[in-house]
Amino acid sequence: MRQFNPKTEAEKIMAFFKSTFEKVGKKKAIINWSGGIDSTVSLYLLAKSLSIENILVLHLPYEHSYEDEFLPIFDYLQMNKAQLRILSIKPMVDQIKSDLKINDPFRLGNVIAR
């Protein structure tokens, strides 16, 4: 079995980000931050790959915003709070829930995740 080296894998991901942005001629990125570990790690790696001022973070909460948990991450990455946009998806999700008569929490979770 192949050994997993977190540092090596992080370096590969950051190199991929850098080369992809260079290849397509882009300097700015928008990333969705959910509050979970996956999006937090993704943001960290992106922030280490691009100029920090070129990143816009979207937080699209349904019922609970994780803004308070996010601010220490912003501080750690030395990002400006103006780089964070929070937009509740509750009105949109609730409309879909009503239109499609979704009562199953698992189905609703799939709508929220999209």
Short mmCIF file of the C-alpha atoms (twelve columns), coordinates in Angstrom:
data_MODEL
# 
_entry.id   MODEL 
# 
loop_
_atom_site.group_PDB 
_atom_site.id 
_atom_site.type_symbol 
_atom_site.label_atom_id 
_atom_site.label_alt_id 
_atom_site.label_comp_id 
_atom_site.label_asym_id 
_atom_site.label_seq_id 
_atom_site.Cartn_x 
_atom_site.Cartn_y 
_atom_site.Cartn_z 
_atom_site.pdbx_PDB_model_num 
ATOM 1   C CA . MET A 1   0.000   0.000  0.000   1 
ATOM 2   C CA . ARG A 2   1.253   3.463  -0.910  1 
ATOM 3   C CA . GLN A 3   2.159   5.711  2.009   1 
ATOM 4   C CA . PHE A 4   0.221   8.948  2.362   1 
ATOM 5   C CA . ASN A 5   2.356   11.974 3.088   1 
ATOM 6   C CA . PRO A 6   0.131   15.001 3.895   1 
ATOM 7   C CA . LYS A 7   2.870   17.537 3.150   1 
ATOM 8   C CA . THR A 8   3.630   16.002 -0.253  1 
ATOM 9   C CA . GLU A 9   -0.060  15.816 -1.156  1 
ATOM 10  C CA . ALA A 10  -0.617  19.442 -0.095  1 
ATOM 11  C CA . GLU A 11  2.322   20.517 -2.260  1 
ATOM 12  C CA . LYS A 12  0.849   18.617 -5.238  1 
ATOM 13  C CA . ILE A 13  -2.523  20.309 -4.775  1 
ATOM 14  C CA . MET A 14  -0.970  23.765 -4.461  1 
ATOM 15  C CA . ALA A 15  1.162   23.163 -7.566  1 
ATOM 16  C CA . PHE A 16  -1.991  22.089 -9.414  1 
ATOM 17  C CA . PHE A 17  -3.802  25.273 -8.347  1 
ATOM 18  C CA . LYS A 18  -0.877  27.462 -9.425  1 
ATOM 19  C CA . SER A 19  -0.355  25.776 -12.789 1 
ATOM 20  C CA . THR A 20  -4.071  25.693 -13.590 1 
ATOM 21  C CA . PHE A 21  -4.547  29.381 -12.840 1 
ATOM 22  C CA . GLU A 22  -1.449  30.254 -14.870 1 
ATOM 23  C CA . LYS A 23  -2.546  28.045 -17.774 1 
ATOM 24  C CA . VAL A 24  -5.985  29.678 -18.042 1 
ATOM 25  C CA . GLY A 25  -4.632  33.172 -17.376 1 
ATOM 26  C CA . LYS A 26  -6.668  33.804 -14.239 1 
ATOM 27  C CA . LYS A 27  -5.525  35.390 -10.991 1 
ATOM 28  C CA . LYS A 28  -8.725  35.493 -8.937  1 
ATOM 29  C CA . ALA A 29  -10.723 32.712 -7.313  1 
ATOM 30  C CA . ILE A 30  -14.088 32.272 -5.652  1 
ATOM 31  C CA . ILE A 31  -14.424 29.441 -3.172  1 
ATOM 32  C CA . ASN A 32  -17.444 28.244 -1.211  1 
ATOM 33  C CA . TRP A 33  -16.803 27.728 2.485   1 
ATOM 34  C CA . SER A 34  -19.369 25.531 4.238   1 
ATOM 35  C CA . GLY A 35  -17.869 25.460 7.696   1 
ATOM 36  C CA . GLY A 36  -16.577 21.910 7.350   1 
ATOM 37  C CA . ILE A 37  -13.081 20.509 7.275   1 
ATOM 38  C CA . ASP A 38  -13.046 19.891 3.501   1 
ATOM 39  C CA . SER A 39  -13.795 23.469 2.523   1 
ATOM 40  C CA . THR A 40  -11.497 24.811 5.248   1 
ATOM 41  C CA . VAL A 41  -8.558  22.745 3.986   1 
ATOM 42  C CA . SER A 42  -9.389  23.712 0.391   1 
ATOM 43  C CA . LEU A 43  -9.404  27.387 1.330   1 
ATOM 44  C CA . TYR A 44  -6.109  27.032 3.178   1 
ATOM 45  C CA . LEU A 45  -4.428  25.361 0.195   1 
ATOM 46  C CA . LEU A 46  -5.870  27.925 -2.215  1 
ATOM 47  C CA . ALA A 47  -4.678  30.773 0.022   1 
ATOM 48  C CA . LYS A 48  -1.176  29.296 0.017   1 
ATOM 49  C CA . SER A 49  -1.285  29.016 -3.796  1 
ATOM 50  C CA . LEU A 50  -2.597  32.415 -4.890  1 
ATOM 51  C CA . SER A 51  -2.194  35.976 -3.733  1 
ATOM 52  C CA . ILE A 52  -4.500  36.196 -0.734  1 
ATOM 53  C CA . GLU A 53  -6.159  39.411 -1.944  1 
ATOM 54  C CA . ASN A 54  -7.371  37.567 -5.066  1 
ATOM 55  C CA . ILE A 55  -9.646  35.178 -3.175  1 
ATOM 56  C CA . LEU A 56  -13.344 35.753 -2.513  1 
ATOM 57  C CA . VAL A 57  -15.032 33.406 -0.043  1 
ATOM 58  C CA . LEU A 58  -18.737 32.603 -0.298  1 
ATOM 59  C CA . HIS A 59  -20.601 31.219 2.679   1 
ATOM 60  C CA . LEU A 60  -24.074 29.965 1.749   1 
ATOM 61  C CA . PRO A 61  -25.764 28.860 4.991   1 
ATOM 62  C CA . TYR A 62  -29.211 27.302 5.178   1 
ATOM 63  C CA . GLU A 63  -30.161 27.762 8.829   1 
ATOM 64  C CA . HIS A 64  -26.933 28.330 10.724  1 
ATOM 65  C CA . SER A 65  -24.075 30.555 9.629   1 
ATOM 66  C CA . TYR A 66  -20.585 29.593 10.709  1 
ATOM 67  C CA . GLU A 67  -19.270 33.142 10.351  1 
ATOM 68  C CA . ASP A 68  -18.023 33.217 13.961  1 
ATOM 69  C CA . GLU A 69  -15.982 30.068 13.354  1 
ATOM 70  C CA . PHE A 70  -14.681 31.499 10.103  1 
ATOM 71  C CA . LEU A 71  -13.261 34.751 11.434  1 
ATOM 72  C CA . PRO A 72  -10.281 33.071 13.164  1 
ATOM 73  C CA . ILE A 73  -9.476  31.368 9.848   1 
ATOM 74  C CA . PHE A 74  -9.594  34.745 8.099   1 
ATOM 75  C CA . ASP A 75  -7.263  36.152 10.753  1 
ATOM 76  C CA . TYR A 76  -4.878  33.209 10.412  1 
ATOM 77  C CA . LEU A 77  -4.758  33.570 6.624   1 
ATOM 78  C CA . GLN A 78  -4.504  37.375 6.963   1 
ATOM 79  C CA . MET A 79  -7.598  37.869 4.828   1 
ATOM 80  C CA . ASN A 80  -9.824  40.938 4.937   1 
ATOM 81  C CA . LYS A 81  -13.433 40.501 6.068   1 
ATOM 82  C CA . ALA A 82  -14.465 42.271 2.845   1 
ATOM 83  C CA . GLN A 83  -13.381 39.066 1.082   1 
ATOM 84  C CA . LEU A 84  -16.271 37.170 2.707   1 
ATOM 85  C CA . ARG A 85  -19.797 37.158 1.289   1 
ATOM 86  C CA . ILE A 86  -22.615 35.508 3.222   1 
ATOM 87  C CA . LEU A 87  -25.821 34.691 1.386   1 
ATOM 88  C CA . SER A 88  -28.542 32.623 3.033   1 
ATOM 89  C CA . ILE A 89  -29.897 29.914 0.751   1 
ATOM 90  C CA . LYS A 90  -32.873 29.320 3.066   1 
ATOM 91  C CA . PRO A 91  -35.464 31.171 0.925   1 
ATOM 92  C CA . MET A 92  -34.406 29.269 -2.206  1 
ATOM 93  C CA . VAL A 93  -34.245 25.882 -0.495  1 
ATOM 94  C CA . ASP A 94  -37.578 26.401 1.257   1 
ATOM 95  C CA . GLN A 95  -39.199 27.277 -2.081  1 
ATOM 96  C CA . ILE A 96  -37.843 24.100 -3.690  1 
ATOM 97  C CA . LYS A 97  -38.926 22.105 -0.625  1 
ATOM 98  C CA . SER A 98  -42.440 23.509 -0.963  1 
ATOM 99  C CA . ASP A 99  -42.676 23.142 -4.750  1 
ATOM 100 C CA . LEU A 100 -41.437 19.543 -4.729  1 
ATOM 101 C CA . LYS A 101 -43.182 18.652 -1.450  1 
ATOM 102 C CA . ILE A 102 -39.976 17.348 0.085   1 
ATOM 103 C CA . ASN A 103 -40.551 15.906 3.548   1 
ATOM 104 C CA . ASP A 104 -37.621 13.511 3.713   1 
ATOM 105 C CA . PRO A 105 -34.660 15.126 5.532   1 
ATOM 106 C CA . PHE A 106 -32.190 13.183 3.360   1 
ATOM 107 C CA . ARG A 107 -33.721 14.559 0.149   1 
ATOM 108 C CA . LEU A 108 -33.762 18.041 1.669   1 
ATOM 109 C CA . GLY A 109 -30.098 17.619 2.570   1 
ATOM 110 C CA . ASN A 110 -29.338 16.884 -1.076  1 
ATOM 111 C CA . VAL A 111 -31.106 20.095 -2.111  1 
ATOM 112 C CA . ILE A 112 -29.172 22.089 0.505   1 
ATOM 113 C CA . ALA A 113 -25.858 20.578 -0.633  1 
ATOM 114 C CA . ARG A 114 -26.432 21.582 -4.231  1 
# 
